[in-house]
Structure formats: structure tokens, C-alpha cells
Amino acid sequence: MRNPISFVPQRTLTALVHRAADINVPVARAAVARLRTQHPGDTPGQVLDALSRRYLGVVTGIGAAAGGTAAVPGVGTVASIAVTGAEVAAFVEATAVYTLAAAEVHGVQLEDVEQRRALVFAVLLGESGAVLMEKTAARSDAAWGQLLPRGVPRVAVEQANKVMNRWLLRRFGARQGAAALGRLAPFGIGAAIGGAANVALGRGVVAQVRRAFGNPPEQFGRPAELTAGPAR
């Protein structure tokens, strides 16, 4: 059986990341503002925890909905393949919003689109993306996401993005593609597989966001301070 991820070619995946990083800053800022309005006494750490919980809930629902199309015998498998592209798009979009919202909580302003793309690429790729960006930042005294707007040359960020673009389908696509194959199980079993697979991917994203930015500030309104990334 053909791997469903092959229905999402690399150029499409790249375009999804670019679009998600390019247009979702207002959405991310609104998400943070909404949580702060609903819970005005919460610290940045508490807001970030709430964002993480909501993000995991969203990506779990995305995976379960895609897998749930397998519930109708004779239709589910075809439908599951058809919706895989939409699922990947939704996962990338949710990840971009969450990642950019985390930057907002940390007080990290990423006005340059290449910086935002690097952030989204890296958290999707996981360990390999983080290692590349840590090398690109060329400093070990702070988490790499905090350093992006603080003097990392744009040409270096652009080069890192080109490398991560090449890695995207081979690494992220392979993991998401394996999950998509599991969701083709009939009689609704795919819904459970899809939800669980996306939880695993989502938890990886949450861990990479924490690695990118380190510990959140103690309170809002302070300039972002450089802090070392969490111990790994």
C-alpha cells in the first residue's frame, strides 16, 4: 500500500510551514491575550502550561478525526488516505500557532519571517532541528529560540531553513506517514491510533518548544532575559 504521506509532496509541506509561520502571529498573540484575560493572575509559566494542554487537545482531536474516517467498512480506508493531507496541514497550523504563542509568552519578538519559519521547522523536526539551530545560534549560554532576534545573522537563519526544508519530508513525513498508515485500521480502531500518534508527536513539539526557549519568565511585562535551556 502506498504511504499516505506521499499525497503531501515536499513542496506542499514546505508551503504549509511557510504559510503557518507567516500569517499566524496575530492568532498566537490573541490566544495568549485571551488566556491572560480569562486568568489575569496567572504567571507566564501557567499560561504556557494552559497553551500546551490546549495544543495537545487540538492535535489529539485532529488525529482521532482522521482515524475515525475508517469507521465505515469499505469507505474508511479510502477516506483516511484522502484526509491525510488535510490532517498534516491542520497539525502544522496548530503547531505554528502554539510555537509562536510560546514565543509571545517568553517575550521573544520574531518580526522576521525567516526567524519564525526556523522556529516552526525546528520544533517539527525535533532533535535534529534543535541541534541545527543551536549550532546556528553559535552560543551555549542561552536557549536558541531566545537568541534568534538577538543578533543571529539572517543569512545563517536562511541557510538553516534550507537545510530543514530538505529534512522535512524525510524526517517529519516518515513519522507522520507511519501514524497515517496505522489510522487505516478498520471499524474505528484508527481513531484511537490516530489520536495516540498525534499525542506523541504533540508531546515532542512541547518538549522542543521548552528546549527552544528555556524556562518562562517569572512575570509578564519584563524584558525577556537570556536563560539556559532546560537540562536534557
KETILO-685094 format. One record per atom (N, C-alpha, C, CB): residue in three letters; y, x, z. Coordinates in steps of 0.2 Angstrom, whole numbers, plus 2048, in hexadecimal, padded with zeros to 3 digits. Glycine has a CB too. Example, Ala and Ser with C-alpha at 12.3 -4.5 7.8 and 13.67 -1.06 7.14 Angstrom:
residues 2
ala7E4842827ala7EA83E827ala7F0842827ala7EA83982Dser7F5840823ser7FB844824ser800840827ser7FD84681D
END
This chain:
residues 232
met7FA804800met800800800met806804800met8007FB806arg80B8027FCarg8118067FCarg815806802arg8168047F6asn81880C804asn81C80C80Aasn82280780Aasn81E81380Cpro82380280Epro8297FE80Dpro83080280Dpro8297F9812ile830807810ile83680B810ile83880D80Aile836811815ser83380E805ser8358107FEser83A80B7FBser82F8117FAphe83A8057FDphe83F8007FBphe8468017FDphe83D7F97FDval847806801val84E808803val84F80F801val84F80780Bpro8518117FBpro8528177F8pro85781B7FCpro8538177F1gln8568227FCgln85B826800gln8628257FFgln85982D7FEarg8648237F8arg86B8227F7arg86D81C7FBarg86C8217F0thr8698177FBthr86B8117FFthr86B812806thr86580B7FEleu866816809leu867818810leu86D81C812leu86181C812thr86F82080Dthr87582480Ethr87B81F80Ethr876829809ala87B81B809ala881816809ala88181280Fala880812803leu87B810812leu87B80C818leu87F81081Eleu87480A81Aval87D81681Eval88081A824val88781B823val87D821824his88981C81Dhis89181D81Bhis89481781Dhis89281F814arg89281181Aarg89580B81Barg896809823arg892805817ala89080A826ala89080882Dala89580D831ala889809830ala895813830ala89A818833ala8A1816831ala89881F832asp8A281482Basp8A9814828asp8AD80D82Basp8A9813821ile8A980882Cile8AD80282Dile8AC7FF834ile8AA7FC828asn8A8802838asn8A67FE83Easn8AA801845asn89F7FF840val8AF805844val8B3807849val8B680184Dval8B880C847pro8B97FC849pro8BC7F784Dpro8B77F2850pro8C07F2848val8B17F284Dval8AC7EE850val8AA7F1857val8A67ED84Cala8A97F8857ala8A77FB85Dala8AC7FB862ala8A680385Barg8B27FC860arg8B87FB865arg8B87F4868arg8BF7FD862ala8B77EF864ala8B77E8867ala8B17E786Cala8B77E4861ala8AC7EA86Aala8A67E986Fala8A77EC876ala8A07ED86Cval8AA7F2876val8AC7F587Cval8B27F1880val8AF7FD87Bala8B77EF87Cala8BC7EB87Fala8B97E5882ala8C27E987Aarg8B57E187Earg8B27DB881arg8AE7DC887arg8AD7D887Bleu8AA7E1888leu8A67E388Eleu8AB7E5894leu8A27E988Darg8B17E8892arg8B57EA897arg8B97E489Aarg8BA7EF895thr8BA7DF895thr8BE7D9897thr8B97D489Cthr8C07D5891gln8B37D489Agln8AE7D089Dgln8AC7D38A4gln8A77D0899his8AD7DA8A5his8AB7DD8ABhis8B07E38AChis8A47E18ABpro8B67E08AEpro8BC7E58AFpro8BB7EB8B4pro8C27E18B1gly8B67EA8B9gly8B57EF8BEgly8B07F48BCgly8B47EC8C4asp8AD7F38B6asp8A87F88B4asp8AA7FF8B2asp8A47F58AEthr8A78048B4thr8A880B8B2thr8A680C8ABthr8A58108B7pro8A88118A8pro8A68138A1pro89E8138A1pro8A981989Fgly89B8168A6gly8948178A6gly8908108A6gly89181A8ACgln89380B8AAgln8908048AAgln8918018A3gln8948008B0val8978028A0val8987FF89Aval893802894val8A0800897leu892808895leu88E80C890leu887809891leu88E813891asp885808898asp87E805899asp87D7FE896asp87D8058A1ala8837FA897ala8827F3894ala8827F488Cala8897EF896leu8867F8889leu8857F9882leu87E7FB880leu88A7FE87Fser87B800884ser874802882ser86F7FC882ser872808887arg8707F8888arg86B7F2888arg86C7EE882arg86D7EF88Farg8727EC881arg8747E787Barg8717EA875arg87B7E687Btyr8727F1874tyr8707F486Dtyr8687F386Dtyr8727FB86Dleu8657F5872leu85D7F5872leu85B7EE871leu85A7F7879gly85E7E9874gly85D7E2873gly85E7E086Bgly8617DD877val8637E2868val8647E1861val85F7E485Dval86B7E385Fval85D7EA85Eval8597ED859val8517EB85Aval8597F585Athr8507E9861thr8497E6862thr8497DF85Ethr8487E4869gly84E7DB85Egly84E7D585Agly84E7D6853gly8557D185Cile8517DB850ile8517DD849ile8497DE847ile8557E3847gly8467E284Bgly83F7E484Agly83A7DE84Agly83D7EA84Eala83B7DA84Fala8377D4850ala8387CF84Bala8387D1857ala83E7CE849ala83F7C9843ala83C7CC83Dala8477C8842ala83D7D283Cala8397D5835ala8327D4836ala83B7DC834gly82F7D683Bgly8287D583Cgly8257CE83Cgly8257D9842gly82A7C983Fgly8287C283Fgly8277BF839gly82D7BF843thr8297C2833thr8287BF82Dthr8217BF82Bthr82C7C2827ala81D7C382Eala8167C482Dala8127BE830ala8137CA82Fala8157B9833ala8127B4837ala80E7AF832ala8167B083Bval8117AE82Cval80E7A9827val8097AD823val8147A6823pro8027AB823pro7FD7AE81Fpro7FF7AE818pro7F77AC821gly7FE7B3814gly7FF7B380Dgly8067B480Bgly7FD7AD80Aval80B7B3810val8127B480Eval8157BA812val8167AE80Fgly8127BB818gly8157BF81Dgly8167C681Agly8127BF823thr8117C9817thr8117D0815thr8167D1810thr80A7D2812val8167CD80Bval81B7CE806val8227CD808val81A7C8800ala8237C880Dala82A7C7810ala82C7CD814ala82A7C1814ser8277D0818ser8287D681Cser82B7DC818ser8227D8820ile8287DD812ile82A7E280Eile8317E180Bile8257E3808ala8327DA809ala8397D8807ala83E7D980Cala8387D1804val83D7D8812val8427D8817val8437DF81Aval8417D381Dthr83F7E4818thr83F7EB81Bthr8467EE81Athr83A7EF819gly8497ED814gly84F7F0812gly8557ED816gly8517EF80Bala8547E7817ala85A7E381Bala8597E6823ala8597DC81Bglu8537E7825glu8527E982Cglu8557F082Dglu84A7E982Eval8537F4828val8567FB829val85E7FB829val854800823ala8617F7824ala8687F6824ala86B7F482Bala86A7F181Fala8677EF82Eala86A7EC834ala8697F183Aala8667E6836phe8637F583Aphe8627FA83Fphe8687FF83Ephe85B7FD83Eval869802838val86E807837val87580483Aval86F809830glu8777FE838glu87D7FB83Aglu87E7FA842glu87E7F4837ala8797F8845ala8797F784Cala8797FE84Fala8727F484Fthr87680384Dthr87680A84Fthr87D80D84Fthr87180E84Cala88080C849ala88780E848ala88C80B84Dala88A80D841val88C80484Eval890801852val88F80485Aval88F7F9852tyr88980485Ctyr887807862tyr88A80E863tyr880806864thr88981285Ethr88B81985Fthr89281A85Fthr88881D859leu89681685Bleu89D81785Bleu8A0813861leu8A0813855ala89D80E864ala89F80B86Aala89E810870ala89B80586Cala899814870ala898819875ala89D81F875ala89181D874ala89F82086Eala8A482586Eala8AB822871ala8A6827866glu8AC81C870glu8B2819873glu8B281987Aglu8B2811870val8AC81887Dval8AB818884val8AD81F887val8A4816887his8AB824883his8AC82B885his8B382D884his8A782F882gly8B7829881gly8BE82B87Fgly8BE830879gly8C182E885val8B9830875val8B883586Fval8BB831869val8B183786Egln8C0833866gln8C3830861gln8C183385Agln8CB82F861leu8BD830856leu8BB833850leu8BE82F84Aleu8B383284Fglu8C4832849glu8C882F843glu8C683183Cglu8D0831844asp8C383783Casp8C0839836asp8BA836834asp8C0841836val8B983482Eval8B383082Cval8AD83582Cval8B482D825glu8AE83B82Aglu8A884082Aglu8A6841831glu8AB847827gln8AA841836gln8A884283Dgln8A383C83Fgln8AE842842arg8A683683Darg8A283083Farg89B82F83Barg8A682983Darg89B831835arg895832831arg890837834arg89683482Aala89383D837ala88E84283Aala88B83F840ala89284883Bleu88F83B844leu88D83884Aleu887833849leu89283584Eval88882F844val88382A842val87C82D83Fval88582583Ephe87E83283Bphe878835838phe87483983Dphe87A83B833ala87783C842ala874840847ala87083C84Cala87984584Aval87283784Eval86F833853val86982F850val87382D856leu86982E849leu86482B846leu85E830845leu86682883Fleu860836843leu85B83B842leu85883E848leu85E84183Egly85B83D84Egly85883F854gly859847856gly85183D854glu85384A858glu85485185Aglu857855854glu84D85385Cser85485484Eser857859849ser85E858848ser853857842gly861852848gly868851847gly86C85484Dgly869849846ala869853853ala86D856859ala86D85D858ala86A85485Fval868860857val868868856val86C86A851val86186A855leu86C86784Bleu871869846leu878868848leu87086583Fmet87A86384Bmet88186284Dmet883866853met88285B84Fglu87E868857glu88086D85Cglu881874859glu87A86D861lys87E876854lys87F87C851lys88687B84Dlys87987E84Cthr88787684Athr88D875846thr89387584Bthr88D86E843ala893872851ala898873856ala89987A858ala89786E85Cala89487E858ala89488585Aala897887861ala899888855arg896882866arg89788386Darg892880871arg89E88086Eser891883877ser88C88087Bser88F87E882ser88788687Dasp89587D882asp89887C889asp89A874889asp89F87F88Aala898870884ala899869884ala89586687Fala8A1868882ala89485F880ala89085B87Cala89385B875ala88F85487Ftrp88F85B870trp89185C869trp896856866trp88C85D864gly894850869gly89884B866gly8A084B869gly895844869gln8A184E86Fgln8A784F871gln8AB85486Dgln8A7851879leu8A885986Aleu8AB85E867leu8AD85C860leu8A6864867leu8AA85785Dleu8AC855856leu8B3855854leu8A884F854pro8B7851858pro8BE851857pro8C285685Apro8C184A859arg8BF85B85Darg8C3860860arg8C286785Darg8C0861867gly8C3867856gly8C386D853gly8BD87084Fgly8C5873857val8B886B84Eval8B286D84Aval8B586C843val8AC86884Bpro8B487283Fpro8B7871838pro8B486C834pro8B6878834arg8B9868830arg8B686382Carg8B1865827arg8BC85F829val8B286B824val8AD86D81Fval8A686E822val8B087481Cala8A6870829ala8A087182Cala89C86A82Dala8A1875833val8A086582Fval89E85F830val89B85C829val8A385A833glu89F85D824glu89D85A81Dglu89685E81Bglu8A285C818gln89586481Dgln88F86881Bgln88986581Fgln89086F81Cala88B864825ala88586182Aala88385A827ala888860831asn888856825asn88784F822asn88285081Casn88D84C821lys884855818lys87F856812lys878857813lys88285B80Dval87785B819val87185D81Bval86D85781Eval871863820met871853822met86E84D825met86C848820met87284B82Basn87084781Basn86F843816asn868844812asn875843810arg86784A811arg86084C80Earg85A84B813arg86085480Ctrp85C84B819trp85684A81Etrp855843820trp85884E825leu85A83F81Eleu85A838820leu85383481Eleu86083481Eleu852834818leu84C830816leu846833818leu84C82F80Earg84583A818arg83F83D81Aarg83D83C821arg840845818arg84283C826arg84183C82Darg842835830arg846841830phe84883282Fphe84982C831phe84582782Ephe850829831gly845827827gly841823823gly839823824gly84282581Cala837829826ala82F829827ala82E82582Eala82D830828arg832826833arg831822839arg83281B838arg83682583Fgln837819835gln838812834gln83380F82Fgln83F811831gly83181382Agly82C811825gly82580F829gly82B815820ala82381482Dala81D813831ala81D80C835ala81B819836ala82380B838ala82480583Cala8237FF837ala82A805840ala8267FF831ala8267FA82Dala81F7F882Bala82B7FB827leu81B7FD82Aleu8147FC828leu8107F882Dleu810803826gly8127FA834gly80F7F6839gly8117EF839gly8107FA840arg8177EE837arg8197E7838arg8167E2832arg8217E7837leu8127E582Eleu80F7E1829leu8097DE82Bleu80D7E5823ala8077DF832ala8017DC835ala8027D4835ala8007DE83Cpro7FD7D0833pro7FD7C9832pro7FE7C5839pro7F87C682Ephe7FF7BF838phe7FF7BA83Ephe8047BC843phe7F87B9841gly80A7BF842gly80F7C0847gly80E7C684Bgly80F7BA84Bile8087C984Aile8077CF84Eile80D7D484Cile8007D384Cgly80F7D4846gly8147D9844gly81B7D8848gly8167D883Cala81C7D284Aala8227D184Eala8227D6854ala8237CA850ala81D7D6858ala81C7DA85Eala81D7E185Cala8167D9862ile8197E3856ile8197EA854ile8207EC852ile8157EB84Egly8247E884Egly82A7E984Cgly82F7EA852gly82D7E4848gly82F7E5857gly8337E685Cgly8327EC860gly8337E0861ala82C7EE862ala82A7F4865ala82C7FA862ala8237F4867ala82B7FA85Bala82D800857ala835801857ala82B7FF850asn8397FC857asn8407FD857asn8427FE85Easn8437F6855val83F7FC863val8417FE86Aval84080686Aval83C7FB86Fala83B809868ala83A810868ala83F814864ala833812865leu84181185Eleu84681485Aleu84D81485Eleu846811853gly84E80E861gly85480C864gly85581186Agly855805866arg85081286Earg850816874arg85181D872arg849816878gly84F81F86Cgly85082686Agly858827868gly84C827864val85B821865val862821864val86682286Aval86481B860val86481E86Fval86881E876val867825879val86581987Bala862828878ala86182F87Bala865834877ala85A83187Bgln866833871gln86A83886Dgln87183786Egln868837865val87383086Fval87A82F870val87C833877val87C828871arg87883287Carg879835882arg87983D881arg874834887arg87584087Darg87584787Carg87C849878arg86F849877ala87E844874ala884846870ala88A846874ala88584186Aphe88B842879phe89184187Dphe891843884phe89383A87Dgly88A845886gly88A84788Dgly88B841892gly88F84C88Fasn88D842898asn88E83D89Dasn89583A89Casn88E8408A4pro89583389Dpro89B82F89Cpro8A18318A1pro89A82889Cpro8A783089Fpro8AC8318A4pro8AC82D8AApro8B38318A1glu8AF82F8B0glu8AE82B8B6glu8B28248B5glu8B082E8BCgln8B88248B2gln8BC81E8B1gln8BF81E8AAgln8C181E8B7phe8C18188A8phe8C58188A2phe8CC81A8A3phe8C581189Fgly8CF81C89Dgly8D681E89Dgly8D782589Egly8D981A8A3arg8D282989Farg8D38308A0arg8D2833899arg8CF8338A5pro8D5839898pro8D383C891pro8CC83F892pro8D8842890ala8C983F88Cala8C284188Cala8C184888Eala8BF840885glu8BD84A893glu8BC851895glu8B6853892glu8BC85189Dleu8B685A890leu8B085D88Eleu8AB85D893leu8B186388Athr8A585B892thr89F85B897thr89985D893thr89E85589Bala895861897ala88E863894ala88A85D892ala88B868898gly88685E88Dgly88185888Cgly87C858892gly87E859885pro878852892pro874851897pro86E856897pro87184A897ala86B85889Cala86585D89Cala85F859898ala86385F8A3arg85C85E894arg85685B890arg85085F892arg85885C889
END
